């Protein structure tokens, strides 16, 4: 979730174009197969793909982006950054039984001590609670730069109070931390996030809680060896599919989705600093998003994506993402809405009503 870097990004993008031209959380992973009260696909409703059309979710008066989509019993719960016309950020919540008809928009409780909240992620803790991580946005308490927070819930109706997450890692007023992602891994409880200044250098960092507690203390592990188009990545999601650890993230340049394979020892915290080169997920762009030009600068496509493992439902993996035809409205985020694609292998993606779907 890149915020406030459009001028820098546009210059970087131009350089890159010339040069390149070109789920469901479990106790061991952020997106294994258990994101609800029962396993996905076990007595659950199949996804009626033929009845769906993109965008599956959006609002006339708000931008909708940074999605997380989880299955809770017989309903889907979507959480996302919801941006008002004046650029005010909240975390929206809505539910659906069929991914087509959605409940009335409501919001994660707002902490009055911070300006707003954004970039939710959802994982399931070993004790069965869902953990919703997010960032204060645009500013933290007393006008400080964004920091990381979390709340817990069992039903997405009532939530714990907001707790700070990894604050001791970068406690300074000008230290900025965004895009938190947790994983209960074989190496312990890990936290991924992006740090750096809004208009300067940024980096993907990893920390560990040796005690396995969300409240830490957190200790730095390091900066993973990932570069895409000469820059870092953002919007992280740790994946555990077929006993294989992967990372889904968005390129800081061009805002495109990439997946990486863990290259190190999953039982060693240092092993989580080593990843394969990224592979871009190529999702068809549809007529409802007529954006043209440069992604991340003039429009968005398949931005801030989130994987849902639906293989117990129909053998497929789903990708929910944000598209916007422009980036001038809603505080520079554009009128973003959510799309859905599916794949048998994380390589070949189809959207609703497409021939390959």
Secondary structure, DSSP 8 states (H G I E B T S, - for coil): ---S-HHHHHHHHHHHHHHH------SS-TTSS--SSS-TTSS-----GGG--S-SB-BTTEEEEEEEEEEETTEEEEEEEEEETT--EEEEEEEESSSSS----EE----TTSS-EEEEEEEE-TTS-EEEEEEE-SB-GGG-B--EEEEEESSSSS----EE-SGGGS-STT--EEEEEEEEETTEEEEEEEEE-TTS-EEEEEEEETT--TT--EEEEE--S--BTTB-EEEEEEEEETTEEEEEEEETTT--EEEEEB-S-TTSGGGGG-B---EE------TT----S-BTTTBEEEEEEEEEEEHHHHSEEEEEEEEES-SSSTTTT-S-EEEEEEESSSSSEEETTSTT-
